[in-house]
Amino acid sequence: MNELEKLAELLLPEINKTPQYYEELYPARNLSENARVVRIAPSPTGYLHLGTLFAALINRITATVSGGVFFTRIEDTDKKREVEGGIENIIGGLKQFGIQIDEGYISGTEEKGNYGPYKQSLRAEIYKTYVKELIKQGLAYPCFCTPEELDAVRSQQEQNKERTGYHGKYAKHRNITFAEAEALIKDGKEFVIRLRSPGCEENRITFEDGIKGKIEMPENDEDFVLLKSDGIPTYHFAHAIDDHLMRTTHVIRGDEWISSVPKHLQLFKILGFKPPKFAHVAPIMKLENGAKRKISKRKDPEAAVHFFAEQGFEGEIVLEYLMTIAASDFEDWRRANPDASYKDFKFNLKKMSVSGALFDENKLLDVSKNRISRLKSGEVYEKLTAWAKQFDAQFYNILTANPEYTVKMLGIDRDNSAKPRKDLAKWAEAKDYFAYFYNELFTPCYTLPENINKADAANFLQEYIKVYDPQDDRMAWFEKIKSIAPGLNFAADTKEYKANPQDYKGHAGDLSTVLRIAVTGRRNTPDLCSIMQVLGKEECENRINAAISEYRR
Ligand code: GLU
């Protein structure tokens, strides 16, 4: 055994496998040449965040359009920040949004696929095997510096206005001998394993980022940590090993990692791995007082994805919206393909925003209204009640007490309409929006438009109730209102009213507003004739009579 082999044995005596073993255990994937193997690698430190959902969507669709694989890997190397149920929060959240996971963690506890384990804490032996090999090759070494020593070096570097970090003359243990290491270990000293970087700061490296294009940076010359003192790898090292052995072809991740690419490319090179293609996604931004800023977990409720679920945004619609900010050509495609699933869109990373897409809740509401307007009443019933079941039990009970009634109500201006009404954007609005259909929720409001007095309103309703027939279609329904108008000195015809407004108190449209207020308590509603058909004769008469007494008081 030479010195380096002895050092490797000293530091990692428990490791007896070789990299070759893992290379064979995880062979190249049997996929077509263009297929992209992509992943998200979340840390289970809390809820599913919008940024993770966005990254998952982009990765998922990249895999889909190329006939590739999308997998999840859990990066749980920071045990201090891990929260209970963290994996379930993230994976369950993705599933709720309809993001299909081909491989890796598919629930809080289960994984599938041939390239696992898909959780980093279960991969310690693999990382150590590769580190041991690097030590043997003189490409990694133990460093016994204490945090205090490292801090002191940093302060000195700052004082000297030098680049901070463990590099060049500051890499204290770079040339440690076997005997020195052995003595320190015998003394019970803790150590980390560092890379012996072959790089030089003067050299430049370039790479082609899948989103940002060509990027040039100084080569890495820092002897950064590969394994921490507890044997757990750093992100950099785990990324190189995992994405190589899991045969990732494209690493599409947040652009906070872009400055680390020189480290990563160096690792791939010295490990003898073919590097993946990198694509760095800019964070989702928000406009605040005219300035763009990153969406913040602390300030913005929508940063945590369960906000959308609570508000009753359909998962698929949120993804549809995210597609509009992910791809500049998505909306044109949508106009040309109004009925297709967003999953059929031919996504291309090059069409992504380089500087950060803007999250705009109004736009989301718009996209959502459009999508919901295309659903039939039965589908709306399913989705609305599923939401209410989870978030509003009282409303759920009301909606489901008479499903047929609720479906009929949801069909108004929708099922047989060439231009369905674009009203609801999220289920949390539905209770208020539909309140007047349910006596438990209906609160009358009898305030009249300014040009109509109570006596006229009462007289009109009194006449109307005499001729009201729940069988009337829209035409007949409005004809009846028109037929009452002249007797009250209202114009039957709006044009006629507009030509000679001084001759009338108002027109038939004003009278239909009186009826609308009596029946629904509102001035704006979907088609009133249909509403009255759904409410039924008895209920309409009760409400009209109640309004008459109110106006006669
Ligand atoms: N755990 C890393 C993060 O959450 C993963 C980055 C990556 O996709 O490689 O930022």
Boltz pocket constraint, residues with backbone or C-beta under 6 A from the ligand:
constraints:
  - pocket:
      binder: B
      contacts: [[A, 39], [A, 40], [A, 41], [A, 42], [A, 43], [A, 75], [A, 239], [A, 251], [A, 252], [A, 253], [A, 254]]
      max_distance: 6.0
